[in-house]
Amino acid sequence: MGVYSQSVKEVTILHWNDFHARNQPYKVSKKDSVTGEQVYYLVGGVGSMSGYLKKYRTANSLVLNAGDDFQGTPISNFTRGKSQIEIMNDYNVDAFVLGNHEFDYSQYSLDSALKLAKFDYLSGNVYMTSENKLMGKPFVVKEVNGVKFGIIGVTLPELFETSLPANVKDLVMLNTDSVITVGIAEMKKQNCDVIVLLSHSGLDTDKDLAEKFSADVDIIVGGHSHTTLFKPVRKNGVVIVQAGSYGRNLGKLDLKIDTEKDTVTDAYGLLIETVLDSAIFDKQAASKIDNMIEQYLPELNTIIGKLETDWRASYSDESNLGQFEADAFRMKTGADVGLVNGGGLRKSLLKGDILVGDIWEINPFGNEIQVITVSGKTLKEMLKNNIKIRAEKIKAGEGAELLHNSGLTYSYDSKKALEGGDDFLISVNIGRTDVQDDAMYTIASNNYVFSQFKKFFGEISETVEPKETGWNDRDLIIEVVKEMKIINSVLEKRLTDVSK
């Protein structure tokens, strides 16, 4: 018994993901369990994250960040991600895996920013052709409390589908399974006790990876899908954790590891909400952030309007924020239809004053607004393909990104679409008029949607040529808010699935 207990070591993995440059505390709400009223309080930010890390970090801790620290607030845009590298240097993370949004300022800007990193950054499946190198290390070995951890890093395999083509044109995606297989072999060669996959791939992909590599991988620390796993998911014996997003939670995974048998004998995981607490808050870390953004504050804190209803962002469902922005695209460009992809709206906003900085955080990408002209026949073809793509994703249990629309109402039968019929698009109207096959219509959207045309609209028979409008989405929305001043966004029913 004594020999066994000596071989069992305790290690804690502290982890987070998808921070998206939420460097300052932000307001959240939840229902009071007694009164049922909404209670508002502050969470997150570098001051809180640093404070909670210091509170829970010991000599027996491994600190991991599962990607997408870039993109989400103005300071990340202004510094092209370098602000986030400096912050992670101060955290002294053990390993960070590159997420897809690390590439938002281009592969070259990322390569430049990473030169400032004093920590191990991983990405075994993204290869930069001009430099003849991987964007990050494929793996790293860390020893904590006598336990050797082999950490393999993989970036979202669908990187090209989630990025503007110009930002990733110098890159090649290597086969993720092959990269992991090679990494496992190397970790075994180095006599690692525990193999961790640090994965910015999303929970569904992580579950698939757990099935494939359960013989060797012990733990997956994940990101990308913004999944708040209050308890770890276990798949074929592999422990999968993910801490939500925006620094609201710090993940804590307590492990017991038998180093003689190279097995995790016990794993207990939870999430610690980073509630603003003066006894925990790291004032020095927060002060550094304040100094970074001080020069931009006068502009960002300018009040440009008032919101009378909460704006809700949604990836997959109709939302009043998505509809407001689609309306703005259509109104400002004079197009017949406005489209906004749900994934492009990065923040909901509670009612009250609207600041310039809020619009920067809702629309951090600064995408260009473009317009295409298509026939009514092609517009219907685009809608039918989009309906099929979304229906298939929903059936597979995957996230199905919605195109919030303006000027357009349509109804369809998703059940018929999945059955392979061609008569599932029931009605399509612009205003109160049926869309005519031989009429021409203009559609305004952002350059991400049009550059990923096939992802959203599949193959169509007509060639489309996007035209620049001179607007970027953020500036356009700021202009519209200034013009409207008082905004009361009410959710409308613009698309109907009759099979539900």
Sequence and secondary structure as in RCSB ss.txt:
>XXXX:A:sequence
MGVYSQSVKEVTILHWNDFHARNQPYKVSKKDSVTGEQVYYLVGGVGSMSGYLKKYRTANSLVLNAGDDFQGTPI
SNFTRGKSQIEIMNDYNVDAFVLGNHEFDYSQYSLDSALKLAKFDYLSGNVYMTSENKLMGKPFVVKEVNGVKFG
IIGVTLPELFETSLPANVKDLVMLNTDSVITVGIAEMKKQNCDVIVLLSHSGLDTDKDLAEKFSADVDIIVGGHS
HTTLFKPVRKNGVVIVQAGSYGRNLGKLDLKIDTEKDTVTDAYGLLIETVLDSAIFDKQAASKIDNMIEQYLPEL
NTIIGKLETDWRASYSDESNLGQFEADAFRMKTGADVGLVNGGGLRKSLLKGDILVGDIWEINPFGNEIQVITVS
GKTLKEMLKNNIKIRAEKIKAGEGAELLHNSGLTYSYDSKKALEGGDDFLISVNIGRTDVQDDAMYTIASNNYVF
SQFKKFFGEISETVEPKETGWNDRDLIIEVVKEMKIINSVLEKRLTDVSK
>XXXX:A:secstr
 HHHHHHEEEEEEEEE   TT  S EEEEEE TTT  EEEEEE HHHHHHHHHHHH  TTEEEEE S  SSSSHH
HHHHTTHHHHHHHHHHT SEEE  GGGGTT HHHHHHHHTT  SEEE TTEEETTTTEESSBSEEEEEETTEEEE
EEEEE TTGGGGS GGGSTTEEE  HHHHHHHHHHHHHHTT SEEEEEEES HHHHHHHHHHTTTT  EEEEESS
  B SS EEETTEEEE B STTSEEEEEEEEEETTTTEEEEEEEEEEE B  TTT  HHHHHHHHHHHGGGHHHH
T EEEEESS B   SSS  HHHHHHHHHHHHHHT SEEEEEGGG    B SEEEEHHHHHHHSTT  EEEEEEEE
HHHHHHHHHHHHHHHHHHHHTT     EEEESEEEEE HHHHHHT S  EEEEEETTEE  TTSEEEEEEEHHHH
HTHHHHH   SS    EEEEEEHHHHHHHHHHHH EE       EEETT 
